[in-house]
Amino acid sequence: MSGNSTAHSPRSLDEAYEILSHTAAKVIAGGTDLMVLMNARQLDAEEFLDIWRIDELRGIADEGDALRIGALATYTDLIRSPIIQKYAPALVAASRMVGAVQIQNRGTLGGNIVNASPAGDSLPVLAAYDAELEIGSRRGLRRLDFNQFYTGYRRTALEADELVVSVRVPKLKADERDFFCKVGTRRAQAISKTVMAVKAKTENEILEWIRVGVGSVAPTVVRAYKTESLLAGRAITADLVEQARQSISLEVSPITDLRSTEHYRRRVTGNVLARFLREVIDSDGAGI
């Protein structure tokens, strides 16, 4: 933040909406991503909107068929929440992979969403869970499916005067299961080479339905819809596992960069999905 920058610190949503309605302020939540850019002098903004003091953006609530998570819920909040542990365990697993404890204490779910990094650890979970975003502005509230939020690399459907207020996550039911896996140089404190979340309903080795969210393998977090269709309604066999491995490796569109190669990312994405499918078989007492 330069000496000429203006910082706003509202204490209510109405105040924040008012500021955004007539300024182009850059929004700061936990600041774990933006402060890095500031220190590197890579963030060019004249006004900032610090939403950290807005209590309306906090809290985790059970709303019956879904959990409502405030945008300022931190990763520590998610890890410690009994209802997140019970009804969205993959989100707990993802939160544990986000940096060091200090980052978990300050980083927020809303910030991870709006930052729009394709490598965001929580994003594949929200994709697999078919989460819904509550988005607010002075014009009112609207809801948007999480899987429609990203329009391109680091681009979202958020208007300039809007804030992500909360995330609505459908609860994991007793006959459903979820899964999370991050592959990186280290278990945490590293940007992932690939990160995957799965939510599925299985019965007697039959996948009634499956939803697969994958990060770090495309310009945005992606849902593997083709692979989901391949697997839905079928018994898990060794042949099907191999088909699924090949399908998802072709469905993603990774790049080669300093962290990994395109070939490796395709291969490991297929391997991670195969791991989940084998876990389903193992948990049902059979083998393939």
Secondary structure, DSSP 8 states (H G I E B T S, - for coil): --TT-EEE--SSHHHHHHHHHH---EEESS-TTHHHHHHTT----SEEEE-TT-GGG--EEE-SSEEEEETT-BHHHHHH-HHHHHH-HHHHHHHHTSSSHHHHHH-BHHHHHHH--TT-TTHHHHHHTT-EEEEEETTEEEEEEGGGSEEETTEES--TT-EEEEEEEE---TTEEEEEEEESSSSSSS--SEEEEEEEEEETTEEEEEEEEEESSSSS-EE-HHHHHHHTTEE--HHHHHHHHHHHHHH------SS--HHHHHHHHHHHHHHHHHHHHHHTT---
